[in-house]
Amino acid sequence: MSLKPQNLIQAAEADLRRRERNVARHKGLPLGGFGLKTEQYAFHAPHVRRARDAKHLLEMALKRPGAASKSTKRNTRLIYGDAALLAHAIGIA
């Protein structure tokens, strides 16, 4: 599978939209909606939760590639495993 920098930017933006939907879905529920189904992220979840924007998410992925090494999600490992592609995507974002 060959990814392009634009694919990473789109995935980062989509993850940020997923984060907003997940937060809205669980807001005001007991225990923060514990047990409710949440949408899965392409990027490492703690990075998505801390990201200010798509570029910041890409920068965290580039700076901490080992964060996804134990991920069970193949796409997450693909994204974090290509530093050159992440750097190129940051330059575009």
Number of C-alpha atoms within 10 A of each C-alpha: 4 5 11 11 18 16 14 23 20 14 18 23 17 15 24 21 13 18 19 12 14 17 15 10 15 17 12 10 10 8 9 12 15 10 8 11 10 15 11 13 21 20 27 23 16 10 18 24 14 11 18 11 13 20 20 17 23 26 16 19 25 21 13 12 16 13 19 21 16 9 13 9 15 11 15 20 20 16 23 23 17 14 14 11 19 25 16 15 20 20 10 11 15
